[in-house]
Structures are given as structure tokens and as C-alpha cells.
Amino acid sequence: MEELLDILKELHPEVDFETEEHLVDNAILDSFDIVSLIASIHEEFDVTIDAGRILPENFNSAKALYALIRKLENED
């Protein structure tokens, strides 16, 4: 989880990603941020987030995003 938080903090150092639960709903993360995140996650965790999983509920919080990463790791 720390690696993910580091990636997120690089995008928006002003956001408390440990508590924020509406990253997409409140427009904290925009489409460019999400594309950057997907690339960084692929590089750091060696998982691919396909288009079908790019849903607000998967990106609204660091916790949800980390759960998606763990799920993808277990699918491989």
C-alpha cells in the first residue's frame, strides 16, 4: 500500500489519500491522472488494469485501488 500511496502523492501531494474516498467523484483525479496512475501501477506492481476495470468505484480511494491491484495480482 505504501508504494501506491507514494504514486498517488506524486500526482497530488496536497491530498490525504489515506482518508479521501471520493477521488473521482470530487474530481480530485482527472482522466490524465488516471492514465498516469495506470502506467505507474503497471510499472510498480506488474499488473495491467484493462478498460473494463476503469470505473469510478475502483479509483475513488487508495483503499479501493489497492484492492483492485491485489485482485489483479491474484488473477495472474
ROTIDO-527338 format. One record per residue: residue number from 1; x, y, z of N, C-alpha, C in turn; residue in one letter; chain. Coordinates in steps of 0.001 Angstrom, whole numbers, plus 500000, padded with zeros to 6 digits. Each point is the difference from the previous one (the first is absolute). Example, Ala and Ser with C-alpha at 12.3 -4.5 7.8 and 13.67 -1.06 7.14 Angstrom:
<rs>
> nr/n.east/n.north/n.up/ca.east/ca.north/ca.up/c.east/c.north/c.up/rest/kette
> 1/513190/494310/507800/499110/501190/500000/500900/501200/500000/a/A
> 2/499650/501050/499280/500820/501190/500060/499230/501090/500730/s/A
</rs>
This chain:
<rs>
> nr/n.east/n.north/n.up/ca.east/ca.north/ca.up/c.east/c.north/c.up/rest/kette
> 1/500819/498803/500000/499181/501197/500000/500864/501263/500000/m/A
> 2/501140/499945/500674/500880/501180/500043/500459/500416/498604/e/A
> 3/500290/499008/499154/500430/500318/498635/498898/500738/499247/e/A
> 4/498764/499558/500178/498861/500660/499350/499821/501412/500534/l/A
> 5/500093/500162/501297/499872/501337/500585/501092/500932/499479/l/A
> 6/501194/499492/499822/501085/500814/499439/499670/500447/498577/d/A
> 7/499453/499089/499207/499615/500338/498619/498930/501089/500012/i/A
> 8/498997/499819/500845/498908/500977/500079/500496/501365/500474/l/A
> 9/500894/500000/500992/500520/501258/500536/500839/500748/498975/k/A
> 10/500615/499276/499079/500729/500673/498924/499048/500787/499104/e/A
> 11/498799/499458/499804/499002/500687/499170/499409/501220/500702/l/A
> 12/499645/499829/501272/499336/501063/500765/500499/499993/501437/h/A
> 13/501122/500641/500267/500560/499978/501361/499090/500644/501049/p/A
> 14/499061/500813/499564/499128/500718/500926/498837/499146/500526/e/A
> 15/499794/498823/499446/498854/499159/500349/500398/498952/501042/v/A
> 16/499118/499770/500972/500205/498932/500979/499367/498730/499437/d/A
> 17/500784/499232/499292/499495/498812/499312/499631/498870/500963/f/A
> 18/500450/500085/501233/499652/498961/500968/498560/500135/500478/e/A
> 19/499424/501192/499902/498633/500204/500483/499006/500386/498901/t/A
> 20/500463/500562/498905/499105/500458/498928/499333/498815/499316/e/A
> 21/498680/500058/499866/499247/498890/499417/499182/500403/498772/e/A
> 22/500254/501199/499474/499240/500487/498839/500939/500659/498991/h/A
> 23/501078/499301/499676/501017/500571/499113/499456/500315/498613/l/A
> 24/499164/499132/499472/499415/500218/498673/498750/500852/500131/v/A
> 25/499130/499644/500940/498734/500722/500171/500213/501485/500261/d/A
> 26/501053/500350/500732/500292/501409/500309/501004/500617/499035/n/A
> 27/500273/499313/498900/500899/500489/498944/501408/500314/500504/a/A
> 28/500446/499258/501006/501387/500132/500454/500907/499329/498976/i/A
> 29/499573/498829/499525/500711/499326/498912/499245/500221/498704/l/A
> 30/500707/500487/498993/499383/500155/498681/500477/498872/499090/d/A
> 31/499552/500019/498768/500327/498907/499082/501509/499889/499759/s/A
> 32/500697/501128/499932/501448/499952/499821/500667/499348/501204/f/A
> 33/499534/500336/501211/500545/499385/501214/499794/498490/499973/d/A
> 34/498827/499575/499558/499694/498571/499979/500898/499264/499006/i/A
> 35/500226/500599/498834/500913/499390/499024/501405/499904/500593/v/A
> 36/500451/501047/500647/501322/499985/500645/500062/498943/501095/s/A
> 37/498940/499915/500782/499931/499004/501065/500097/498579/499456/l/A
> 38/499245/499733/498944/499998/498658/499406/501406/499622/499532/i/A
> 39/500683/500938/499382/501367/499733/499539/500942/499764/501183/a/A
> 40/499891/500820/501024/500865/499845/501171/499715/498707/500751/s/A
> 41/498726/499641/500089/499615/498747/500667/500545/498808/499225/i/A
> 42/499916/500076/498685/500539/498916/499176/501503/499851/500246/h/A
> 43/500681/501117/500049/501452/499982/500210/500366/499494/501396/e/A
> 44/499293/500470/501017/500332/499672/501388/499526/498606/500407/e/A
> 45/498790/499620/499581/499391/498753/500482/499942/498910/498934/f/A
> 46/500360/500335/498768/499977/499044/498886/498606/499401/499780/d/A
> 47/498979/500860/500079/498634/499597/499680/499454/500966/498948/v/A
> 48/499065/499507/499208/499377/500812/498962/498543/500240/500362/t/A
> 49/499619/501257/500058/498608/500358/500250/499353/500234/498649/i/A
> 50/499126/499064/499606/499373/500131/498685/498836/500989/500061/d/A
> 51/499520/500387/498828/498971/501042/499886/498744/499665/500790/a/A
> 52/499645/498731/500068/498797/499600/500718/500059/500229/501497/g/A
> 53/501198/500208/500521/500170/500224/501443/500236/501466/500337/r/A
> 54/500000/500847/498987/500174/501430/500246/498623/500578/500327/i/A
> 55/499612/499788/501245/498703/500418/500511/500221/500901/501213/l/A
> 56/499111/500984/500220/500176/500891/501150/500184/499255/501320/p/A
> 57/499245/498923/500214/500105/499295/501283/501376/499377/500210/e/A
> 58/500734/499728/498939/501350/499454/500139/501052/501075/500234/n/A
> 59/499650/501266/499743/500977/501083/500104/499601/501082/501004/f/A
> 60/498902/499821/500718/499535/501028/500931/500827/500097/501271/n/A
> 61/500737/498954/500331/500840/500052/501196/501245/499145/499785/s/A
> 62/501013/500305/500778/501223/499189/499935/499691/498574/500421/a/A
> 63/499117/499841/500977/499636/498671/500482/499342/499181/498883/k/A
> 64/499076/500600/499256/499328/499300/498896/500990/499663/498896/a/A
> 65/500880/500929/499703/500988/499778/498953/500975/498898/500403/l/A
> 66/500399/499987/501262/500906/498958/500471/499312/498636/499974/y/A
> 67/498711/499963/500329/499245/498747/499930/499970/499481/498561/a/A
> 68/499836/500900/499034/500027/499610/498592/501369/499441/499626/l/A
> 69/501060/500653/500426/501351/499534/499712/500212/498601/500567/i/A
> 70/499588/499788/501259/500164/498675/500622/499207/498943/499224/r/A
> 71/498788/500353/499591/499171/499063/499238/500686/499632/498683/k/A
> 72/500545/500999/499316/500690/499743/498733/501253/499154/500206/l/A
> 73/500714/500239/501089/501186/499203/500299/499625/498531/500218/e/A
> 74/498878/499779/500631/499564/498633/500296/499440/499293/498767/n/A
> 75/499561/500759/499006/499474/499399/498767/501110/499466/499117/e/A
> 76/501185/500571/500116/501124/499576/499139/500594/498694/500420/d/A
</rs>
